[in-house]
Amino acid sequence: MSIENTFIVKDITNDLGFSVKDKLFILVEAQSTASVNIIVRSFMYLAHTYQEHFKETKQNLYGTKPVIIPKPELYVIFSCDTSIDTDVLTLSEQFFGGEEAAIEVRVKVITEKNSKGIIEQYILFTKVLDEQVKAYGYTKKAIDETLRICESYDILNEFLKEHEKEVADIMISLYSQDEIYEMFLHEVKEESKAEGKAEGKAEGKEDMVIEMIKNNLEPSLISTISHFSLEKINEIKERLLNNVQLANE
Protein backbone atom coordinates (compact mmCIF):
# COMPACT_ATOMS: atom_id res chain seq x y z
CA MET A 1 0.00 0.00 0.00
CA SER A 2 1.32 3.44 -0.90
CA ILE A 3 0.84 6.34 1.49
CA GLU A 4 2.47 9.00 -0.63
CA ASN A 5 1.91 12.59 0.55
CA THR A 6 -0.03 11.71 3.68
CA PHE A 7 -2.67 14.43 4.13
CA ILE A 8 -2.78 16.44 7.32
CA VAL A 9 -5.09 19.36 8.12
CA LYS A 10 -4.44 22.58 6.21
CA ASP A 11 -2.68 20.79 3.36
CA ILE A 12 0.43 19.77 5.32
CA THR A 13 1.92 16.73 3.61
CA ASN A 14 4.82 14.42 4.21
CA ASP A 15 7.28 13.81 1.36
CA LEU A 16 7.09 10.03 1.08
CA GLY A 17 5.34 7.19 2.81
CA PHE A 18 4.94 3.52 2.09
CA SER A 19 4.15 0.29 3.86
CA VAL A 20 5.58 -3.21 3.63
CA LYS A 21 2.57 -5.55 3.58
CA ASP A 22 0.76 -4.86 6.86
CA LYS A 23 3.79 -4.96 9.13
CA LEU A 24 5.68 -1.70 8.62
CA PHE A 25 4.99 1.98 7.93
CA ILE A 26 7.93 4.03 6.65
CA LEU A 27 7.55 7.82 6.51
CA VAL A 28 10.33 9.97 5.06
CA GLU A 29 10.81 13.74 5.11
CA ALA A 30 13.43 15.63 3.07
CA GLN A 31 14.43 19.04 4.42
CA SER A 32 16.71 21.73 3.03
CA THR A 33 16.71 23.45 6.43
CA ALA A 34 17.52 21.50 9.59
CA SER A 35 15.02 21.76 12.42
CA VAL A 36 14.13 19.53 15.36
CA ASN A 37 10.48 20.42 14.72
CA ILE A 38 10.55 17.59 12.19
CA ILE A 39 10.00 15.27 15.19
CA VAL A 40 6.62 16.83 15.92
CA ARG A 41 5.60 16.89 12.25
CA SER A 42 6.60 13.25 11.83
CA PHE A 43 4.47 12.34 14.84
CA MET A 44 1.50 14.15 13.27
CA TYR A 45 2.00 12.39 9.92
CA LEU A 46 2.22 9.03 11.66
CA ALA A 47 -0.88 9.61 13.79
CA HIS A 48 -2.91 10.51 10.72
CA THR A 49 -1.51 7.55 8.79
CA TYR A 50 -2.59 5.18 11.56
CA GLN A 51 -6.03 6.79 11.59
CA GLU A 52 -6.41 6.14 7.86
CA HIS A 53 -5.05 2.60 8.27
CA PHE A 54 -7.70 1.71 10.84
CA LYS A 55 -10.42 3.15 8.61
CA GLU A 56 -9.24 1.16 5.59
CA THR A 57 -8.82 -2.10 7.51
CA LYS A 58 -12.11 -1.58 9.40
CA GLN A 59 -10.56 -2.48 12.75
CA ASN A 60 -12.47 -1.77 15.95
CA LEU A 61 -10.41 0.40 18.28
CA TYR A 62 -13.11 0.09 20.95
CA GLY A 63 -13.24 -3.69 20.94
CA THR A 64 -11.41 -6.09 23.25
CA LYS A 65 -9.42 -7.77 20.48
CA PRO A 66 -5.96 -6.16 19.95
CA VAL A 67 -5.79 -4.35 16.61
CA ILE A 68 -3.07 -5.07 14.06
CA ILE A 69 -0.81 -2.02 14.04
CA PRO A 70 2.12 -1.76 11.61
CA LYS A 71 5.49 -0.94 13.17
CA PRO A 72 6.62 2.59 12.19
CA GLU A 73 9.99 3.86 11.00
CA LEU A 74 10.53 7.61 10.71
CA TYR A 75 13.35 9.22 8.72
CA VAL A 76 14.45 12.74 7.88
CA ILE A 77 16.94 13.58 5.12
CA PHE A 78 18.74 16.87 5.76
CA SER A 79 20.14 17.98 2.40
CA CYS A 80 21.74 21.05 4.00
CA ASP A 81 24.84 21.45 6.14
CA THR A 82 23.67 21.05 9.71
CA SER A 83 25.03 21.21 13.24
CA ILE A 84 22.76 18.31 14.20
CA ASP A 85 25.27 15.51 14.72
CA THR A 86 23.06 12.76 16.11
CA ASP A 87 21.80 9.79 14.11
CA VAL A 88 18.45 9.83 15.93
CA LEU A 89 16.30 12.77 17.03
CA THR A 90 13.95 11.99 19.93
CA LEU A 91 10.99 13.91 21.28
CA SER A 92 12.08 13.47 24.90
CA GLU A 93 15.62 14.79 24.36
CA GLN A 94 14.72 17.74 22.15
CA PHE A 95 11.56 18.95 23.87
CA PHE A 96 11.42 17.52 27.42
CA GLY A 97 15.03 17.80 28.54
CA GLY A 98 15.52 14.04 28.39
CA GLU A 99 12.72 13.35 30.85
CA GLU A 100 10.46 10.38 30.21
CA ALA A 101 7.07 11.34 28.76
CA ALA A 102 3.81 9.61 27.90
CA ILE A 103 4.92 9.32 24.27
CA GLU A 104 8.27 8.98 22.55
CA VAL A 105 9.08 9.66 18.91
CA ARG A 106 12.37 8.62 17.28
CA VAL A 107 13.33 10.04 13.89
CA LYS A 108 16.40 8.60 12.16
CA VAL A 109 18.58 11.34 10.65
CA ILE A 110 20.25 10.99 7.25
CA THR A 111 22.81 13.57 6.09
CA GLU A 112 25.55 13.68 3.50
CA LYS A 113 27.96 12.34 6.14
CA ASN A 114 26.10 9.11 6.85
CA SER A 115 24.37 8.53 3.52
CA LYS A 116 25.42 6.43 0.56
CA GLY A 117 24.14 5.31 -2.82
CA ILE A 118 21.14 7.07 -4.33
CA ILE A 119 20.33 9.01 -1.14
CA GLU A 120 23.82 10.53 -1.09
CA GLN A 121 23.40 11.46 -4.76
CA TYR A 122 19.99 12.99 -4.01
CA ILE A 123 21.55 15.20 -1.31
CA LEU A 124 24.30 16.29 -3.71
CA PHE A 125 21.65 17.02 -6.35
CA THR A 126 19.74 19.33 -3.97
CA LYS A 127 22.95 21.13 -3.03
CA VAL A 128 23.75 21.77 -6.69
CA LEU A 129 20.22 23.08 -7.21
CA ASP A 130 20.50 25.43 -4.21
CA GLU A 131 23.76 26.86 -5.58
CA GLN A 132 22.27 27.44 -9.02
CA VAL A 133 19.21 29.15 -7.57
CA LYS A 134 21.56 31.45 -5.63
CA ALA A 135 23.41 32.21 -8.87
CA TYR A 136 20.47 32.57 -11.28
CA GLY A 137 17.39 32.98 -9.11
CA TYR A 138 14.19 31.04 -9.77
CA THR A 139 14.81 30.71 -13.50
CA LYS A 140 14.82 27.95 -16.05
CA LYS A 141 18.56 28.52 -16.37
CA ALA A 142 19.01 27.43 -12.74
CA ILE A 143 17.23 24.16 -13.56
CA ASP A 144 19.16 23.63 -16.82
CA GLU A 145 22.49 24.30 -15.09
CA THR A 146 21.61 21.91 -12.26
CA LEU A 147 20.89 19.11 -14.72
CA ARG A 148 24.04 19.89 -16.73
CA ILE A 149 26.33 19.92 -13.67
CA CYS A 150 24.84 16.73 -12.26
CA GLU A 151 25.36 15.00 -15.59
CA SER A 152 28.98 16.19 -15.68
CA TYR A 153 29.71 14.87 -12.18
CA ASP A 154 27.69 11.67 -12.54
CA ILE A 155 25.15 12.68 -9.90
CA LEU A 156 21.91 10.70 -10.42
CA ASN A 157 23.14 10.47 -14.01
CA GLU A 158 21.37 7.28 -15.02
CA PHE A 159 18.07 8.41 -13.50
CA LEU A 160 18.27 11.91 -14.99
CA LYS A 161 19.02 10.60 -18.48
CA GLU A 162 15.83 8.58 -18.40
CA HIS A 163 13.61 11.11 -16.61
CA GLU A 164 15.13 14.54 -17.33
CA LYS A 165 11.91 16.21 -18.46
CA GLU A 166 9.88 14.81 -15.56
CA VAL A 167 12.56 15.96 -13.09
CA ALA A 168 12.60 19.46 -14.62
CA ASP A 169 8.80 19.64 -14.34
CA ILE A 170 8.94 18.54 -10.71
CA MET A 171 11.64 21.11 -9.94
CA ILE A 172 9.42 23.82 -11.41
CA SER A 173 6.40 22.60 -9.45
CA LEU A 174 8.37 22.86 -6.18
CA TYR A 175 8.69 26.60 -6.63
CA SER A 176 5.90 28.70 -5.15
CA GLN A 177 3.52 30.45 -7.55
CA ASP A 178 5.39 33.73 -7.04
CA GLU A 179 8.67 32.00 -7.83
CA ILE A 180 7.24 30.40 -10.98
CA TYR A 181 5.93 33.80 -12.06
CA GLU A 182 9.36 35.31 -11.39
CA MET A 183 11.03 32.50 -13.34
CA PHE A 184 9.05 32.97 -16.51
CA LEU A 185 8.89 36.76 -16.29
CA HIS A 186 12.69 36.73 -16.05
CA GLU A 187 12.92 34.53 -19.15
CA VAL A 188 10.60 36.83 -21.09
CA LYS A 189 12.51 39.95 -20.06
CA GLU A 190 15.85 38.40 -21.05
CA GLU A 191 14.51 37.34 -24.45
CA SER A 192 12.98 40.77 -24.97
CA LYS A 193 16.28 42.47 -24.20
CA ALA A 194 18.15 40.19 -26.57
CA GLU A 195 15.71 40.94 -29.38
CA GLY A 196 15.55 44.66 -28.62
CA LYS A 197 11.79 44.64 -27.95
CA ALA A 198 9.87 47.26 -26.02
CA GLU A 199 6.65 45.53 -25.10
CA GLY A 200 3.82 46.76 -22.87
CA LYS A 201 2.85 45.08 -19.63
CA ALA A 202 -0.04 43.07 -21.11
CA GLU A 203 2.05 41.99 -24.08
CA GLY A 204 4.89 40.90 -21.81
CA LYS A 205 2.45 38.92 -19.71
CA GLU A 206 1.20 37.10 -22.80
CA ASP A 207 4.79 36.28 -23.72
CA MET A 208 5.21 34.79 -20.24
CA VAL A 209 2.13 32.62 -20.86
CA ILE A 210 3.58 31.52 -24.21
CA GLU A 211 6.80 30.47 -22.49
CA MET A 212 4.84 28.45 -19.94
CA ILE A 213 2.87 26.75 -22.73
CA LYS A 214 6.12 25.90 -24.51
CA ASN A 215 7.41 24.37 -21.29
CA ASN A 216 4.27 22.18 -21.08
CA LEU A 217 2.91 23.56 -17.81
CA GLU A 218 -0.67 22.59 -17.02
CA PRO A 219 -3.25 25.19 -18.23
CA SER A 220 -4.77 25.38 -14.73
CA LEU A 221 -1.34 26.29 -13.25
CA ILE A 222 -0.72 28.85 -16.02
CA SER A 223 -4.12 30.39 -15.29
CA THR A 224 -3.37 30.65 -11.57
CA ILE A 225 -0.01 32.34 -12.15
CA SER A 226 -1.00 34.67 -14.99
CA HIS A 227 -4.63 35.33 -13.99
CA PHE A 228 -5.60 34.63 -17.61
CA SER A 229 -8.78 32.59 -18.10
CA LEU A 230 -8.49 29.01 -19.39
CA GLU A 231 -10.29 30.18 -22.54
CA LYS A 232 -7.63 32.86 -23.12
CA ILE A 233 -4.82 30.36 -22.52
CA ASN A 234 -6.36 27.85 -24.94
CA GLU A 235 -6.74 30.65 -27.49
CA ILE A 236 -3.03 31.50 -27.20
CA LYS A 237 -2.14 27.80 -27.39
CA GLU A 238 -4.21 27.35 -30.55
CA ARG A 239 -2.60 30.42 -32.10
CA LEU A 240 0.83 28.98 -31.36
CA LEU A 241 -0.10 25.67 -33.00
CA ASN A 242 -1.42 27.48 -36.08
CA ASN A 243 1.82 29.47 -36.36
CA VAL A 244 3.86 26.26 -36.15
CA GLN A 245 1.72 24.64 -38.84
CA LEU A 246 2.11 27.67 -41.13
CA ALA A 247 5.87 27.65 -40.57
CA ASN A 248 6.02 23.97 -41.58
CA GLU A 249 4.03 24.44 -44.80
N, C-alpha and C positions, 0 to 999 in steps of 0.2 A: 504494500500500500504506500502510495506517495503522499507526503504531507507538505508539499512545496508551498512556500509562502503562507504559513499558518496565520490565519486572520485573528487579529486582536482588535478590541474596540478602537474607534477612531483611526482605522486603516493602518495600524502598526503591524508590520509583518516581519517574520524572521526570514533569513536569506535562503535556508535550505533545510528541509526535514524529510526523513524517510524512515521506514520501519523495516525490520527483518522478520518476516512472517508475523507472528503475534507476540514475539518475545523481547523485542528491543526497539525503542524509539531513539533516533539520533537527530539532534537539532544542532545546526551549525550557523554561526554568525560570522560575517567578515566585516572588519572595522578598519577604516583608515585613520581613526583617532582612538587612542587607547583610553579606556575608562572602566573603572570597576563597576559602574552602573549596569554593565552587560550582565552581571550576575542576576540583578533584579529582573531585567528584561527577559532573560532566559527562563527564569522561574515562571514569569507570566505566560511565555510561549508554551512552556511545558504544561502548565495548568490547563490552558485552553485546549491543547492537543489531547490531553487525557479526557477532558469533557466531551470532545467530539468523538473520541474513541468509544466511550461508554454509550453514547447515543447510537453510533453505527453498529456496535455489537449487541445493543439492547440488553445490557447487563443491569441488574437491579442493585443499586447502591444501598438500598434500604432493606435488602433481604439478609438472611442469616448466612447464606452461602458466600464464601470469599470470592470476590471478583477476580478475573484474570487481568493483571495489570502489567503491561510491558515494562521492562527495565529501561530507564533512560540513560543516555549519555549526552552531555552538553559540551560543545566546543566553541571557542572563539578564535578566529584567525586575525591577528593584528598585522596588517600589512605595512604599518608605520614603524619608525624607530620608537621604542618605548622603554621607559625606566622600569616597567613591570618585569621582574626577573624570576617570577615563580611559574612553575609548570601548571599549577592549579590555583584558581581563585575560589575562595569559599565565602559564603554569606557571613558566617560567624566571625571570621578573621577581619573582613573588610568593613563590616557594619556594626558588630557587637563586641568589638575589642577582644575577640577570641573566646568570649563566654558562650557556653552551651545555650541553644535556643530551641524553641519548639520545632523548628524546621531547619534543615541544612541544605544548601545548594552548592554543588561543586562543578565548576566550569573549567575544562582543560584548555590551557592556553597554547596556541601554536604561533610562533614567530619565525622570522627568517633564520634565527639561530638554531632552532630545534626542528625545523621542517626539512623535508627532502622530497624528491620526485616532483610530481605535478603540483603539489601545494607550494613547494619552494618556488617553482617557476611562476605560479599564479601571483605570489607575493612580489617577485621581481617585476612581473608585468604591471602590477598596480603602481609600483614605484616609478617605472618608466613613464606611465601615463601621468602621474602627478607632476613629474618634472616637465613634461611637454605642455601640460596645462599652465604651469607657471610661466613657461617661455612664450606660449602662443595664445593663452586664454582659452575660452570655451569655443574653439574653432575646429573646423574639419581638419585643418592642418595638424592640430595637436593629435587627433586620432590617426591620421595618415602617418605622422612621424613615429607615433608609438608602435604601430604595426611594422613599420620599416625597421626600426631599431631592434625590435624583438626578433624579427626574422634574421637580422644580421648577427645577433648574439645567440641564436638558437634557443630563444625563450618561448616556450609553447609553440615551437615552429610547426610541428606536424599538425597540431590542432588548428592553428591559425591558417595554414595553407588550405585546409579542408573547409573551414568555416569563417573565412575572413569577413565576408559581407555580413553574416549574422552577428559576428562579434562587433563590427563597426556599428550596426544598428542598435545593439544592446548598449554600447558605450554612449551613443547619442541619447537613448532613452533614460539613462541614469542621470543625465543632466536635468536640472529643474526646467520648468517652462521658460523662465526668464533667461536661463543660460542657453537654452536652445534658440530662443529668439536672438540673443546676443551673437551666437555662433553664426547663424545664417545672415543676420544683418551685417556682420563683419565681412563675410564672404562677398555679399553684394556690393558693399562699399569698396572693397579691394578691387573687384572686377570693374566697377564703375570708374575708379581712379585710373586703372590700367588702360581703359578704353577712352578716357577723356570725356566721360558723360557728365551731364549736369541734370540729374533727374529730380523731380519733385518728390515730396514725401509719399504720396499715394503710389506713384510709379515705382519708387524704390521698394515699397512694401510688396507690390505685386512681383517684383523681381525676386524678393526673398521667398515668396510663395513658390515661384517657378523653381528656385533652387531646391526647396524642400520636396517638390514633386519629382525632380530629377534624382533626388537621393532616396526616393521610394518611401517617404514617410507616410503614415496612414492619414487619409483625408481628415478624419476626426481630430487628430493631433494638430495638423496644419491649421484647421479651423480654430482650435483653442488658442494657438499661439498668435495667429494673425488677426483673429476676430473677423475673418471673411466667412461668409456662409458656405455651406457645403455646395450649394448650387453655383456660387461664384468660383469655388475651387475646381469643380468639375468642368466649368466653362473654360477656365484657364488651361486645364489638363487637355481638354478636347482641342483647343486652339494649338497647343504644343504638338499634339499628335498630327494635326492637319499640316502644320509647318514642316514636320519631319517627312510626311508623305510627299509633300510638294517638292522638298529638297531631293528626294530619292527618285522623282520622275524624270 
